[in-house]
Amino acid sequence: MIDLRNVNKRFGKLQVLDNVSLKLDAGKSYALIGPNGSGKTTLIKSILGMVIPTSGEISVLKENIRSHWKYREKIGYMPQIGHYPDNMRIGQLIDMMKNIRNNVQDVDEELIHAFNLNKILDKRMHTLSGGTRQKVSAALAFLFHAPILILDEPTAGLDPVSVEILKTKILSEKGKGKLLIISSHIMSDLDELSTDIIYLFEGKIHYHDTIANLKEETQEVRLGKAMAAYINQNAFQHTLQE
Amino acid sequence: MVRIIKYILYDILRTRFILLYTLFLLVCTVAMYQLDTDTGKVTMSLMNIVLMVIPLVSIVFTTIHFYNSYEFIELMLAQPVNRKVIFLSEYFSTALSLCVAYAVGTGLPVLIYGFNPSSLTLLYSGLMLTLVFVSLAFLASVLTRDKAKAIGITLLFWFYFSLIYDGLLLWVVYTFSDYPLEKLTITLIAFNPVDLARIMMLLKLDISALMGYTGAFYQNFFGSFLGTAFSSGILMLWIILPLFIAMRIFSKKDL
């Protein structure tokens, strides 16, 4: 569904994405992991067209996204930090999002109710706490039944109850054959939510396989341990090479 | 596009700055007409306000607004909306609100107190100047990510076109005063929208006779239909060119 070919992105001298090639298929859920500043958000923003790659091609649903925008209809995006117009009320924001998508009737308001956002529709965005903003972001990402869901650190900053609500929602969407890309630092969450793993380090893809394979390779039961074992193994090999 | 313009306009109106600006222009204009009964002189005084205040307010307000709507732009970019549509919506809504403020603040009293060809030119060139400086502000805003830097650039634009350029022009005229400079000065004036607007207005007032031979030459050139078309065309270029460059940069910008 999403196809990246030799994508490079430089910010001045900094090479944020280094020859990234990826094929992401429907029905799978990808965990995007890597240290801070490894290029996860840049990768996500490139797919969304918010960041324009220095070179390389990205196609979504077999269509090159360069100077296209219609494909974003098919993507539900939950940003890491949601920036919203300060003066807008939650209700207005939701209405606006529906409005620019031609007032579609078939919307999924499950999260709006689950997070009790429908009771605070008249609150202005700048009065909201970080967690509540996060809930708004999540509700908006799932609103339009998008076949591709991109969630950038979805559970960071949410209270435990809300985390569970969101996770249940993600799992139920995963069951519908959608493509999910989840970036997170919380391995236990990813263990539950994803099928495949993409490990990004300094803009390069270091590992891309199913979680089951990774666990088998490293002989670990939990994803967190398996990943740590993999990274240590690699670091060891690097020191040997040097 | 109309939907997005609606949301941006709603946001602009909420800040109440446009309302204050309208009120300021209204009070100034009405006060001028109360102080003097000679509409020619009033138009002259208003011209000075138009040439100084309008570019400054347009350029600073637009830049601040652009940076304040960064969140909105970011939000829109993740939605199925064309980048160009977002950009042009921002331009049209800012330009529209500033033009309406000017039309109500200065236009309304002018229509009531003294409507004549010279005041019509005043209104026309004021509107054109607003559009020119909104364009320049958009150009400055997309050039840098830093709000303070962008406001610095916009102020530089304003100083340059309102003060520095005139100084340079004067220097050229004095230094080469032994040569025939009429055609050269007309060319040089075309490079400054504020001067262009000023000359358009001055020639509609009856004082151009005071400006000697050059004034007569200008009157001959700018006073004709061709001259008006020329200056309007150049002002249009001043609107379209910076906007076009800004749009090119914006459609390739990382957000």
Boltz contact constraints between the chains, C-beta under 6 A:
constraints:
  - contact:
      token1: [A, 48]
      token2: [B, 78]
      max_distance: 6.0
  - contact:
      token1: [A, 50]
      token2: [B, 77]
      max_distance: 6.0
  - contact:
      token1: [A, 50]
      token2: [B, 255]
      max_distance: 6.0
  - contact:
      token1: [A, 51]
      token2: [B, 254]
      max_distance: 6.0
  - contact:
      token1: [A, 52]
      token2: [B, 252]
      max_distance: 6.0
  - contact:
      token1: [A, 69]
      token2: [B, 80]
      max_distance: 6.0
  - contact:
      token1: [A, 69]
      token2: [B, 82]
      max_distance: 6.0
  - contact:
      token1: [A, 70]
      token2: [B, 80]
      max_distance: 6.0
  - contact:
      token1: [A, 72]
      token2: [B, 80]
      max_distance: 6.0
  - contact:
      token1: [A, 73]
      token2: [B, 80]
      max_distance: 6.0
  - contact:
      token1: [A, 77]
      token2: [B, 78]
      max_distance: 6.0
  - contact:
      token1: [A, 83]
      token2: [B, 71]
      max_distance: 6.0
  - contact:
      token1: [A, 83]
      token2: [B, 74]
      max_distance: 6.0
  - contact:
      token1: [A, 84]
      token2: [B, 71]
      max_distance: 6.0
  - contact:
      token1: [A, 85]
      token2: [B, 71]
      max_distance: 6.0
  - contact:
      token1: [A, 85]
      token2: [B, 72]
      max_distance: 6.0
  - contact:
      token1: [A, 87]
      token2: [B, 14]
      max_distance: 6.0
  - contact:
      token1: [A, 96]
      token2: [B, 7]
      max_distance: 6.0
  - contact:
      token1: [A, 99]
      token2: [B, 3]
      max_distance: 6.0
  - contact:
      token1: [A, 100]
      token2: [B, 79]
      max_distance: 6.0
